[in-house]
Amino acid sequence: MRRTNKFDVIPWPETDDELLRRLLDAFAALWNEVSYEYHQRYADPDRDFWKPEIEDDE
């Protein structure tokens, strides 16, 4: 089973290199948070894996 996706990202124009790196770093952090949350739901038998937990701010 393949667990990673690999692809090349090339900024255009080259001056956007730093912006692209920051965007990809933020995306990686978000992806890790989502993956961790799903892992925690899957590992806990008392939580419904498929039901999203939405916090009500009211």
C-alpha positions as CSV (number, residue, x, y, z in Angstrom):
1,M,0.0,0.0,0.0
2,R,1.3,3.4,-1.0
3,R,1.2,5.9,1.9
4,T,2.7,9.0,0.3
5,N,2.1,11.1,-2.8
6,K,5.1,12.7,-4.4
7,F,5.0,15.5,-6.9
8,D,7.3,18.3,-8.1
9,V,6.2,21.9,-7.3
10,I,7.9,24.6,-9.4
11,P,7.2,28.3,-8.6
12,W,6.5,30.5,-11.6
13,P,8.0,33.0,-11.6
14,E,11.0,32.0,-9.6
15,T,10.5,35.1,-7.3
16,D,7.5,33.2,-5.7
17,D,9.7,30.5,-4.3
18,E,9.5,31.7,-0.6
19,L,5.7,32.2,-0.9
20,L,5.3,28.7,-2.3
21,R,7.4,27.2,0.4
22,R,5.4,28.9,3.2
23,L,2.1,27.7,1.6
24,L,3.3,24.1,1.3
25,D,4.6,24.2,4.9
26,A,1.2,25.5,6.1
27,F,-0.6,22.8,4.1
28,A,1.7,20.1,5.6
29,A,0.9,21.2,9.1
30,L,-2.8,21.2,8.4
31,W,-2.7,17.8,6.8
32,N,-0.8,16.4,9.9
33,E,-3.5,17.9,12.2
34,V,-6.3,16.3,10.2
35,S,-4.6,13.0,10.0
36,Y,-3.9,13.0,13.7
37,E,-7.5,13.7,14.5
38,Y,-8.7,10.9,12.3
39,H,-6.2,8.5,13.8
40,Q,-7.5,9.4,17.3
41,R,-11.1,8.8,16.3
42,Y,-10.2,5.5,14.7
43,A,-8.2,4.3,17.8
44,D,-10.9,5.3,20.3
45,P,-13.7,2.7,20.3
46,D,-16.1,5.1,22.0
47,R,-16.0,7.8,19.2
48,D,-17.8,7.6,16.0
49,F,-15.1,7.7,13.3
50,W,-17.5,9.0,10.6
51,K,-19.3,11.7,12.6
52,P,-17.6,15.1,12.5
53,E,-17.2,16.9,15.8
54,I,-18.4,20.5,15.3
55,E,-17.8,22.9,18.2
56,D,-20.7,25.2,18.8
57,D,-19.4,28.7,19.7
58,E,-22.7,29.9,21.1
